[in-house]
């Protein structure tokens, strides 16, 4: 809405609308990146801390196979490749206790083979630490925050326009009540 300030047709509500739009645009340009930077920093710190906790409670140990599953040939399994199974294994936990359990093995492994597994501090099996990518998580949070900031400011713009249009409609109605009888043949007061 670029108009000259001395335009007689430019109402006060038009100036308010232009100021509101300019203010919201500047707020988005200045506040959006700051909000995204702050949120992304928090997400990055959280992801790094989560990865550190996950890695502190994950230990790689060597497990010795004491049994192996019967190998399935490709024909018996209905396919062409051997099917992996589970086998009983023994390992020493990080706290020094001996543990036993079933672990996933390939059909080519035999009794006495050593397999690396992930365990907790107490020796219970667990998945390996997940590959956290704190930078990707922070970038995603930053993008989401920019989109949310845009959505909030757009909603604020729409609410402002609704209120301004209501004000304009009331002003038009009031002015028409004053001018209308002079233009029409209706001479009622």
N, C-alpha and C positions, 0 to 999 in steps of 0.2 A: 504494500500500500504506500507507494511513493507519490506524495502530492506536495504541493507548495503549502507552507504553513499559513500563508495569507489567503488561501482559497476560502471564499465565503461559504462554500457548500460543505466544508469539512467540519463536522460536528464535534463536540467535546467527546462524545462516545467513540468517534473515529480516532481521535488522538489517544484515548485510553486503550483502544484495541491495538493501535500501532505500537504503543509503549509496552503493552502486555506481550505482544508477539516478539518484539525486540528483546525484552527482558528474558522471556523463556528461551529464546534462541541463544543468547549469551550464557544463560544458566546451563544450558545443555553443553555448549562448547567448553565452558570452564569447569562446570561441576561434574559432567559425565566422566571425563578422563580421571579426575581426582577420585571419584567414587569407584571407578573400575580399578584403579591402581591400589586403593586401600583394600578392596574386596579380594583382588587377585593376590596381594601380599599375604592376607590372612589365609587364603586357600593354600597358597604355596607352603607357608609355615606349617599348617595343619597336615598337609600331605607328607612333608618331610618328617614331621614328628611321628606320623602313623607308620611310615616306612621304617624309621629307626626302631620303633616298638616291635614291629613285625620281624625285623631282622635280629633283634635282641633275643627273641624267643624261638628262633629257628636255628637248628644245628644240623650240620651234615654229619652222618656217621656211616660207617661201613657195616653192612649186615651180611652174615654168612648164611647161604641157603642150606637148610637141612632137609628139605623135600622140594620136589618140583612137580608141577601138574603134568598129567599125561599130555604129550604133544599131540595136538590135533593136526592131522594132515589137511591140506587144502580141500580134498574130496570129502573128508568126514565133516568138515565145518560147512560145506556147501559152497566154498569159494576156492580161490587158488592160492591164497596166502595163509601161512600159519597164524593161528589165533593166540594172542598172549593170554596168560592166565595168572593165577596167584600161587604162591608157594610159601611155606613156613620158613621163617628166618630168625636168627639170633643176632642181637647187637648189644653193645654197651652204651648205656645212656650217658649224657654229659655229667650226671651226678655219680657215675660209677656203677650203677646197678645194671644187672643183666636183664634184658628184655627179650620177649619172643612175640611174634605176630605174623600175620599173613601180609605179604607185600606183592605188588604186581611185578611179574617177570615176563621175559620173552621166552618163547618156546625153545629157543636154542640154549638156554642156561641150564646148568647141571648142579647137582648137589656139590657143595663146597665152593661154588663161585661166590665172589663178593660183589655186592650191589650197594651203591650209595643211596641212602634214603634221608629224608628230613624228619627230625624229631623235635619235641619240645624239651625244655630243660629237664623235665621229669622222665623223658624217654618215650612218651607216647608219639605215635606216628602223626604226621601232619603234612599238609601241602607245603611246598617250598614257598619262600617269601614271594609275594606277588611283585611283579615289575611295576612299581608305582612310577608314574611320570608326573612329578609335581609341576613341571612347567606347562604341560598340556592341561592339567587340571586348573592351574591359575589362568591360563589363556581362555579356557572355556568360561570360567567364572567372570572374567573381565568382559567377554562378549555378552554374556547374559546380563550383567549389570548395565552395560551401555544400552542394550535393548529395553531393559526395564525402565531405565531413566528416561529414555525416549517415550516409552508408553505412558509413564506417569505424567511427563510434561505435556504430551499430546492430550491426555485426559484433562489436565488442568486447562489447557487451551480451549478444549471443547466446552468445559463448564463455564469458563470466562465468556466465551462467545454466546452461550445460551443466556447468561445473565445480561450481557450487553444487548442482545436482541430483544429480550423482554423489556428492558429499559427503553429501547428505541420504539418498540411497539406501543408502550404506554405514552411516550412522548408524541408519537404520530396520532394516537387516538385523542389526546388532549388538544393538540393543534387542530385536528379536524373538527372537533367539537366547536372550536372558536371560529374557524374559517368556513366550514361546510355550509352553514346557513346562508352566508353571503353569496355563495356560488350557486346555490340551488333556489328553487322557487318556494321552498318550504320556509315560511317566515316565522315558524315557531321559535320561541326564545331558547 
